[in-house]
Amino acid sequence: MSKVKDLKYMNIQKVRQCFYDGNIWTKTQLSDVTQLSLSSMTNILQELLKNQEIFFIGENASTGGRKSKQYVLNKDYRHILKMILKRQINGYEFICQNVNLFNQVISSQTVSSLYGQVDELILLMKKFLSADSSITMICLSIPGVCHDGYIDVCDFELFENVNLLEMIRDFYKNQIILENDVNIASIGFYHQYPKCQHLAFVYQPAVQYIGCGMIINGKLYNGFTHFAGELRYLPFYTSEQQNQMLETQPKELLEKQLSTLCCVFNPEMIGICSDVIDCLDDFHLNTIPFKHRPRMIHVKNMGSLIEDGLYQMSIQKILEEEKNDDKELY
């Protein structure tokens, strides 16, 4: 690719990044933010309008000179299918949301299951895809370890040792994201505290075992085989002991796991969501020197973090895809 073409698609990406914040923009505002000339901005806006990626929505109020044209992202340029697999005490749930680029829900459905079968997920996915051809991104939250589309340890036992990505690719050729649920929640948590570049999110469920997502330098850390954050495998307690402590001593169990996390990772902040501990006000990490203790935030609704995390991951993936499409175009 020539330097001229390379510069052109980079400039388009700068402008596109602005529109994906959901705000209304004028050409002058975009030029000021991106440091691109007004003539370059005119060409880029014409191209995005031609592709219907953005819309012209009118002119703003005049301050004495020529009125400025206003533009906004076409929220229906793409749709995103968010799917959350959630383990319940007496079964399993598939939570589905079809959203636009502003994260507004177009349609949704929650399906309860006795066994949590892969076929149930696939059928539900196909139902949403057949109803909306604008879905160009599927983003799944999996309560387990996911690596290259392959499901390892998972709270949905029938998903273990399944190449889920390959199964979906058989009927869907657009973008697909498969990620651990706590990792996704950590992205949603980071979005609430973007100035904190080193943070963790920990989830202690009432069923199964603790999970942890880590953000390092503002980016999700997965580890070598996407196994990072699997605190259940710390050598302090067996699975049987953890199950027992979850019922009788959940606070002591969580404190020990968090202390280990602080020693290994040293986060500035930890978001904590527990299904079995109502209040964390008297929570202490006494083995950690005071100046090295993180700020701890009690999170009561992990579901909203997962929903936001899925959206944030999808938007980032869409922008990367548009960038690659620009490379091929130019």
C-alpha positions, 0 to 999 in steps of 0.5 A, a space after each residue: 500500500 502506498 503512503 498516500 493510500 495508507 494515510 487516507 484510510 488512517 484519516 477515515 478511521 480517525 473520523 469514524 472513531 468520532 462518530 462511534 461515540 454517538 454524538 452529533 458532529 459538524 465538519 468544523 468540529 471533526 476537523 478540530 478534533 482530528 487535526 485534518 483539513 476542512 477539504 479532507 474532511 469534506 471528502 471523508 464525510 462524502 464517502 461515509 454518507 455514500 456508504 450510509 455509515 453516517 446521516 446528515 440530520 440538518 443544520 445547527 442554529 446560526 451564530 451570524 455566519 453560514 449554518 453548519 451541517 450536522 452529521 451522526 452515525 447511522 445507528 442501524 448501519 450494523 446490528 449486534 447480537 449479544 448472547 450471555 450464557 448464565 448458570 443458575 442454581 437449578 438450571 441454565 439461561 440463554 440471554 439474547 439481545 439484538 442491539 444497534 450501534 447506540 446499544 439500544 435494544 431492538 429485540 431480546 429473549 431469555 430462554 431457560 434450560 434444564 441442561 444447557 445444550 449447545 444445540 439450544 444456543 445455535 437454534 436461538 442464534 439462528 432465530 435472531 439471524 433469520 429475523 434481522 439481516 443487519 446483524 453483522 456481529 455476534 458477541 458471546 459471554 461464556 462462563 468458562 475458558 475460551 481459547 481460539 473458539 474452543 471451550 475448555 472448563 465451563 459452567 455449562 458442562 455440555 459446552 466443554 471440549 466443543 469448538 463453538 466458533 467452528 460450529 457457528 462458522 458453519 452458518 455465519 460468516 461475519 464477525 464473532 467474539 467468544 469471551 469469558 463472562 468475567 473478562 467481559 464484565 471487567 471490560 464493562 467495569 473498566 469503561 466505568 473507570 477509564 482513568 484506572 489503567 490497572 484494575 481487576 473484576 472478581 465474581 464469586 457466584 453462588 454456583 460453581 467457582 470464582 472468576 477474575 478478569 484483569 485489565 493491564 495498561 487499559 487492555 484485557 489480559 488473557 494469558 498464554 491460553 486464556 487461563 488468566 484469572 482462574 482463581 479456583 485453581 489456586 493451591 489453597 483449597 480443593 474443589 470440595 473445600 471451596 464448595 464447602 466454604 462457599 456455603 459456610 465461610 464465603 468471606 474467608 474464601 474470597 479474602 484469601 483469593 483477593 489477597 493472592 490477586 493483589 500480590 500477583 497483579 497489584 491492581 489499583 482497583 478491584 470490582 467485586 461482585 458476590 452472590 453470597 456476600 451482601 456487604 463488603 464494608 468490613 472486608 479486609 486484606 490484612 496481609 497486604 501492606 496498607 499502601 499496596 491495597 487496592 480500592 475495592 468497589 462493591 458491584 451489585 449487578 454483574 449482568 449490566 457490566 457484561 452487557 456493556 462489556 459485550 457492546 464495547 468489545 463489539 464496537 472495537 471489533 467493528 472499527 477494526 473490521 472497517 479499518 481492514 475494509 478501508 485497506 482493501 478498498 484503497 
